[in-house]
Amino acid sequence: MRNIRLLLAISVCLVLPASLAAQKNKRPAPAKEDSSEQTLSVNVDLVNVLFTVADKNGRFITNLQKQDFKVSEDYTSQSITNFSNETNLPLSIGLVFDTSASILGKLKFEQEAAGEFFYTSLRRGTDKAFVVTFDNTVGLAQDFTDNSEVLTKSLNKVHSAGTTALFDAVYLAIAKKLVGQEGRHVVIVISDGDDNASERSSDDTIEMAQKTDTVIYAVGTNPTELFGSDKDRGNKYLKRLTEETGGRLFLPVKLEDLTQSFLQISEELRSQYTLGYRSTNTKRDGAYRRIKITTTNKLFRVRARDGYYASRSTLN
């Protein structure tokens, strides 16, 4: 019954041609490819990276220029060809909202905080967002819109039940909704992170995000001060999803602090840089390549995704 519900929810709510299905390589050793899926490829020659820069106090630095940065790939210096510090680029945002039984008692706070984020952060006519909810199934609660009221109403209709298919929900939000959208791709997860029902793995999900230049932010609803150290596993899952895509994990001490977490995400989304380089490694081997961005000011800290998967040649 669970599998039938999952298939129905995905086919009805998140329809997209099968040609966008991603290959299921695992890192560090590549997994065997499924011949029924086609590879989601990136331009091996051009690599784009979204990142932020902050000082030692966590304040964002937004006035740096191209000459202030260096980038390397697998310890080999690369030449920056594209650079932007524009803060007004359109955002395509997917809110992935945990409605499993494990968040019972926290649901109201999460709904209110997420609604506040939409009202304060979404720019009409420029940004757009959608809402995906998940327990052991994944569903589209609201498709893309720039209307904060419509998005908030969709959140107020959900209720909590079932197990937690976190990785499936994030993977599908990216593969079925964000692929091909203009502007910067962002996923914001509200969850305790304790996945116990997904068919996709964390590796699958991170790979999909990296291949589509999607940054994942997460607001964890398991602060240990409230719920105990047995919830550390969920926080570790969320931390990995965010750190390996250039995002950030927020762990509010009190549930009432969720609103502040969303305000910080909103500020960060308006404080980002983008740089691009043409990789000196022209092999189409599907390998994972590590990226490092540094600034000339050693007191500044750069946060970006830590790498990407190269395209794989279709030639034998």
C-alpha positions as CSV (number, residue, x, y, z in Angstrom):
1,M,0.0,0.0,0.0
2,R,2.9,2.4,0.8
3,N,4.4,1.9,-2.6
4,I,1.1,2.5,-4.4
5,R,0.5,5.7,-2.4
6,L,4.0,6.9,-3.2
7,L,3.7,6.2,-7.0
8,L,0.3,7.9,-7.1
9,A,1.5,11.0,-5.2
10,I,4.6,11.3,-7.5
11,S,2.8,10.7,-10.8
12,V,-0.1,13.1,-10.0
13,C,1.7,15.9,-8.3
14,L,5.3,15.9,-9.7
15,V,5.0,15.0,-13.3
16,L,8.0,15.6,-15.6
17,P,9.4,13.6,-18.6
18,A,11.4,10.6,-17.7
19,S,14.4,12.1,-19.6
20,L,15.2,14.2,-16.5
21,A,15.7,11.2,-14.2
22,A,19.2,11.3,-12.8
23,Q,21.8,8.5,-12.8
24,K,22.2,6.9,-9.4
25,N,25.9,7.1,-8.9
26,K,27.2,6.7,-5.3
27,R,30.2,8.6,-4.0
28,P,33.1,7.8,-3.7
29,A,32.8,4.6,-5.8
30,P,30.4,4.9,-8.7
31,A,27.4,2.6,-8.6
32,K,26.2,0.5,-11.5
33,E,24.1,2.5,-13.9
34,D,20.4,1.6,-14.4
35,S,19.9,1.3,-18.2
36,S,16.3,2.5,-17.8
37,E,17.4,6.0,-16.7
38,Q,19.1,8.7,-18.7
39,T,22.0,10.7,-17.3
40,L,21.3,14.3,-16.2
41,S,24.4,16.0,-17.6
42,V,26.1,19.3,-17.0
43,N,28.5,21.2,-19.2
44,V,31.9,19.8,-18.3
45,D,33.6,22.9,-19.6
46,L,31.7,25.5,-17.6
47,V,31.2,25.1,-13.8
48,N,29.0,27.6,-12.0
49,V,29.2,28.0,-8.2
50,L,26.9,30.0,-5.9
51,F,28.5,31.1,-2.6
52,T,28.5,33.5,0.3
53,V,31.3,35.3,2.1
54,A,31.1,36.3,5.8
55,D,33.5,37.9,8.3
56,K,34.5,36.3,11.6
57,N,31.3,37.6,13.2
58,G,29.1,36.0,10.6
59,R,28.2,39.3,8.8
60,F,27.8,38.9,5.1
61,I,30.3,40.6,2.8
62,T,28.6,41.7,-0.4
63,N,30.9,44.2,-2.1
64,L,33.8,42.0,-3.2
65,Q,34.9,41.8,-6.9
66,K,36.2,39.1,-9.2
67,Q,39.8,39.8,-8.4
68,D,39.2,39.1,-4.7
69,F,38.7,35.4,-5.4
70,K,40.6,32.4,-6.4
71,V,39.1,29.0,-7.3
72,S,40.7,25.6,-7.7
73,E,39.4,22.2,-8.8
74,D,41.1,19.1,-7.3
75,Y,44.0,21.4,-6.2
76,T,44.5,22.8,-9.7
77,S,44.0,26.5,-10.1
78,Q,41.2,27.6,-12.5
79,S,40.6,30.9,-14.3
80,I,37.3,32.7,-13.3
81,T,35.5,33.6,-16.5
82,N,32.1,34.6,-15.1
83,F,31.4,36.6,-11.9
84,S,28.4,38.3,-10.4
85,N,27.6,39.8,-7.0
86,E,24.0,40.7,-8.0
87,T,21.5,40.3,-5.2
88,N,18.4,40.8,-7.2
89,L,18.4,37.7,-9.4
90,P,15.1,35.8,-9.4
91,L,14.8,32.9,-7.0
92,S,13.1,29.5,-7.6
93,I,12.4,28.1,-4.2
94,G,11.1,24.8,-3.1
95,L,9.8,24.5,0.5
96,V,10.0,20.8,1.5
97,F,7.8,20.4,4.5
98,D,7.9,17.4,6.9
99,T,4.4,16.3,7.8
100,S,5.3,12.9,9.3
101,A,4.1,11.8,12.7
102,S,7.5,12.6,14.3
103,I,6.8,16.3,14.0
104,L,3.5,16.1,15.8
105,G,3.3,18.9,18.3
106,K,5.6,21.2,16.3
107,L,3.4,21.5,13.2
108,K,1.8,24.8,14.1
109,F,5.1,26.6,14.8
110,E,6.5,25.3,11.5
111,Q,3.5,26.4,9.5
112,E,3.6,29.9,11.0
113,A,7.3,30.4,10.5
114,A,7.2,29.2,6.9
115,G,4.3,31.5,6.2
116,E,6.2,34.4,7.6
117,F,9.2,33.5,5.4
118,F,7.0,33.7,2.3
119,Y,5.5,37.1,3.2
120,T,8.8,38.7,4.1
121,S,11.1,37.1,1.4
122,L,9.2,36.4,-1.8
123,R,9.2,39.2,-4.3
124,R,6.1,39.4,-6.4
125,G,6.8,39.3,-10.1
126,T,10.4,38.2,-9.5
127,D,10.6,35.1,-7.3
128,K,8.4,32.1,-7.2
129,A,8.0,29.1,-4.8
130,F,6.3,25.8,-4.5
131,V,5.5,23.6,-1.5
132,V,6.2,19.9,-1.3
133,T,5.0,17.9,1.8
134,F,6.1,14.5,2.8
135,D,5.6,11.7,5.3
136,N,6.0,8.2,3.8
137,T,4.6,9.7,0.5
138,V,5.6,12.9,-1.4
139,G,3.0,15.3,-2.6
140,L,2.8,18.8,-4.2
141,A,0.8,21.0,-1.9
142,Q,1.2,24.1,-4.0
143,D,2.8,24.6,-7.4
144,F,4.9,27.5,-8.4
145,T,3.5,30.9,-7.6
146,D,4.7,34.3,-6.4
147,N,1.6,34.7,-4.2
148,S,2.6,34.4,-0.5
149,E,-1.0,34.1,0.6
150,V,-1.6,31.1,-1.6
151,L,1.6,29.4,-0.4
152,T,0.7,30.0,3.2
153,K,-2.8,28.7,2.8
154,S,-1.4,25.5,1.3
155,L,0.7,25.0,4.4
156,N,-2.3,25.5,6.8
157,K,-4.1,22.5,5.2
158,V,-1.5,19.8,6.0
159,H,-1.6,17.5,9.0
160,S,1.0,15.1,10.4
161,A,1.0,11.3,10.0
162,G,3.1,8.5,8.7
163,T,6.9,7.8,8.5
164,T,9.6,10.1,7.0
165,A,10.8,10.0,3.4
166,L,13.0,13.0,3.5
167,F,15.5,12.1,0.8
168,D,12.7,11.1,-1.7
169,A,11.0,14.5,-1.1
170,V,14.1,16.6,-1.6
171,Y,15.2,14.6,-4.7
172,L,11.9,14.9,-6.3
173,A,11.5,18.6,-5.5
174,I,14.7,19.2,-7.4
175,A,14.3,16.7,-10.3
176,K,10.7,17.3,-11.0
177,K,10.2,21.0,-10.2
178,L,13.5,23.0,-10.2
179,V,15.2,21.5,-13.2
180,G,14.9,24.0,-16.1
181,Q,13.7,26.9,-13.9
182,E,15.3,30.3,-14.3
183,G,17.3,32.0,-11.6
184,R,18.9,30.6,-8.5
185,H,17.6,27.2,-7.3
186,V,16.9,26.9,-3.6
187,V,15.4,24.1,-1.5
188,I,14.4,24.9,2.1
189,V,13.7,21.8,4.3
190,I,11.7,21.9,7.5
191,S,12.2,18.5,9.2
192,D,13.6,16.6,12.1
193,G,15.8,14.9,9.4
194,D,15.3,11.4,10.7
195,D,14.6,9.6,7.3
196,N,13.2,6.1,7.7
197,A,11.2,5.6,4.5
198,S,13.0,6.9,1.4
199,E,13.9,4.8,-1.6
200,R,16.5,7.4,-2.6
201,S,19.7,7.8,-0.6
202,S,21.4,10.9,0.8
203,D,24.1,10.4,-1.9
204,D,21.4,10.4,-4.7
205,T,19.9,13.5,-3.3
206,I,23.2,15.4,-2.9
207,E,24.3,14.4,-6.4
208,M,21.1,15.7,-7.9
209,A,21.4,19.0,-6.1
210,Q,25.0,19.5,-7.2
211,K,24.3,18.6,-10.8
212,T,21.5,21.2,-10.9
213,D,23.2,24.0,-9.0
214,T,20.7,23.7,-6.2
215,V,21.5,25.0,-2.7
216,I,19.8,23.3,0.2
217,Y,19.0,25.0,3.5
218,A,17.4,23.2,6.4
219,V,15.7,24.2,9.6
220,G,16.0,21.3,12.0
221,T,13.2,20.8,14.4
222,N,15.3,18.6,16.8
223,P,17.3,21.0,19.0
224,T,18.8,18.6,21.6
225,E,17.9,21.0,24.4
226,L,14.3,20.1,23.8
227,F,14.2,16.6,22.4
228,G,17.4,14.8,23.6
229,S,20.5,13.6,22.0
230,D,18.8,10.6,20.4
231,K,17.8,12.9,17.6
232,D,21.4,13.6,16.5
233,R,21.1,11.3,13.5
234,G,18.4,13.5,11.9
235,N,20.5,16.6,12.4
236,K,23.5,14.9,10.9
237,Y,21.5,14.0,7.8
238,L,20.4,17.6,7.4
239,K,23.9,18.9,8.0
240,R,25.3,16.8,5.2
241,L,22.6,17.8,2.7
242,T,23.3,21.5,3.4
243,E,27.1,21.5,3.7
244,E,27.7,19.6,0.5
245,T,25.4,21.9,-1.5
246,G,26.7,25.2,-0.2
247,G,23.7,25.8,2.1
248,R,23.3,25.9,5.9
249,L,21.6,24.1,8.7
250,F,19.7,26.1,11.3
251,L,19.0,24.5,14.7
252,P,16.8,26.9,16.7
253,V,17.0,26.4,20.4
254,K,13.3,26.9,20.8
255,L,10.5,26.2,18.3
256,E,9.5,29.8,18.6
257,D,12.9,30.7,17.1
258,L,12.0,29.1,13.7
259,T,11.0,32.6,12.4
260,Q,14.4,34.0,13.1
261,S,16.0,31.0,11.2
262,F,13.9,31.9,8.1
263,L,14.9,35.5,8.4
264,Q,18.5,34.5,8.3
265,I,17.9,32.3,5.2
266,S,16.2,35.3,3.5
267,E,19.2,37.5,4.3
268,E,21.7,35.0,3.0
269,L,19.7,34.5,-0.3
270,R,20.2,38.3,-0.9
271,S,24.0,38.1,-0.1
272,Q,25.3,35.6,-2.6
273,Y,27.9,35.6,-5.3
274,T,28.2,33.5,-8.4
275,L,31.4,32.6,-10.3
276,G,32.0,30.4,-13.2
277,Y,35.1,28.8,-14.7
278,R,36.0,26.5,-17.6
279,S,37.5,23.3,-16.1
280,T,41.0,22.5,-17.3
281,N,40.0,18.8,-16.8
282,T,38.1,17.9,-20.0
283,K,37.6,14.3,-19.2
284,R,34.0,13.1,-19.4
285,D,34.5,10.4,-16.8
286,G,31.6,11.1,-14.4
287,A,34.1,11.6,-11.6
288,Y,33.5,13.8,-8.5
289,R,35.7,16.9,-8.5
290,R,36.3,19.0,-5.5
291,I,36.0,22.8,-5.6
292,K,37.7,25.3,-3.3
293,I,37.1,29.1,-3.4
294,T,39.3,31.4,-1.3
295,T,39.5,35.2,-0.9
296,T,42.5,37.5,-0.6
297,N,41.3,38.5,2.8
298,K,42.2,35.6,5.1
299,L,39.6,36.7,7.7
300,F,36.7,36.1,5.4
301,R,35.0,32.7,5.2
302,V,33.6,31.4,2.0
303,R,30.7,28.9,2.0
304,A,30.0,27.0,-1.2
305,R,29.2,23.5,-2.4
306,D,32.3,21.4,-2.2
307,G,32.3,19.9,-5.7
308,Y,30.4,18.5,-8.7
309,Y,30.1,15.4,-10.9
310,A,31.6,15.7,-14.3
311,S,29.5,14.7,-17.3
312,R,29.9,11.1,-18.5
313,S,30.8,10.4,-22.1
314,T,28.1,8.5,-24.0
315,L,30.8,7.0,-26.3
316,N,32.1,3.5,-25.6
